Amino acid sequence: MFHFLALAVVVVHAAFVVFLVVGGFVAWRWPRVLWAHLATGAWSLGIVTVGQVCPLTTMEGWARRRSGEVVTGRGFIDTYVRGIVFPGRYIDVLRVLVFVVVAASWLGFWWRWRRSGPTGVGQVRLRLPSISR
């Protein structure tokens, strides 16, 4: 059972990384997604710059230990991306590329918002609750 929990955490972690890369572009269609994407970007930046351990990595390691597997202590990127999806020596290039893609998505969101007005992007209107007596 813990092996499947570890696999589920890997899937969630992969979805988190994919959302980090493409979430800003998703917000072009559904602007409310931008808040979740900003939080995802801030969290990811903290992990990369401060060296924080992601709770998903901790959870995966816990589940793997409980299932009797050996845990390497490496993070998601080091385990599943570096050397497998992307050559390990280019990991810094990959980080810069992700940063550029995320920044481009945010700039594109801002440009679309400025061009069409705050209610024109995805036709989202901010409504405050009315107080009636």
N, C-alpha and C positions, 0 to 999 in steps of 0.2 A: 504494500500500500504506500509506503514512504517513497519508493522508487517512482511511482506514478505522481505523487505529490511533487517530487523534485522535477519531473518532466513538465508538469503543469506550471511550475514556477519559471522554468526555462522559456516556455511559450509566452507567459506573461511578460517576462523580461525582454524577449525578442519584440513583442508588440510595443513595449515601452520605447525601445530603441527606434523602431520604425516610426512610431508617433513623433519621436523627437525630430526625425529627419523630415517627415512629410506633414506634420500637424499644422504648420503655418500655412501650407497651401490648402489644407482642408478648411482652415478658417476663412479662406477667401469665399467659400460657399456658405459655410455656417460660422458666422463671426463669433458666436458665443464659445466656440472651441478655443479661441485665442487665449482665454484665461487659463485653461488647462495646459495649453501649449507653453505659455509663459512659465507656469510652475514647473513643467517638465524640463524646460530649458534651464531654469535657475537651479533645479536639483542636479541636473547633469553637469552643469558648469561647476557646481560645488564639489561633486565627486571627482571631476578631473583636476581641478585646481587645488583643492584642499587635501585630496587623498582620502576622502570619506569612504567608508565601506557602504555599499548599497544594501538596504535591508533585504532586497530580493536575493542578493548573493548570499547573505547570511542565512536566509530561509532555505535556499537551495542546499547549502552546505549542511545545515541541520538535518534536512530530510535525507540527504545522501548518507550521512553518518548513521542515522536511525535505520536505514535500509542495509547497512553493512558495507557500503561502498567507501572507497578511499577518497578523501577530499583533498584537493591540491592547494586550496587557499587562494587560488587566483580568481579574479573577477570575471564577469560575463564576457567582456570584450577580450580579455586575455585568453579565455578558455575557448570561446566559440567563434571569434572574429579574427583575431591575430593569427596569421599562419594558416588559417583554414579558408576564410572568405577573402581575406586581404593579406598580402605578404607582411610579415611581422616588422620588417625594417621600415615600412611605410606608415606605421601607426600614427605618427605625428602628422603626416600628410592627410591621413583619413580624418583626424580630429579637426584640422583646419578646413578641410572640405565640408565636413558636417557643419561647422560654424558658418561657413560662407553660404551654404544652402539654407540654413535656418535664418540667417540675417537677410538673405534675398527674399525669403517668404514673408518675413515681417515687413521689409521695405515695400514689397508688392502689396501687402495688405494695407499698409499706410497709404500708398499711392492710390489704390482703388477707393479707399475710404475718403480721401481728400477730393478725388475726382467726382464721386457720386454723392458725397455728403454722408453724414453718419447714419441716415436711414436708408441709403441706397445700396449699401453692401449687404446683399442677402435680404434686403427689406426687413431688417431688424429695427424695431423701435423700442427705445427705452421708456417704459411706463412706470411711473411711480404710483404707489397706491394712493387713492384719494381718501381723504378723511371727511366723512359726512356726519353731521350731527342731526 
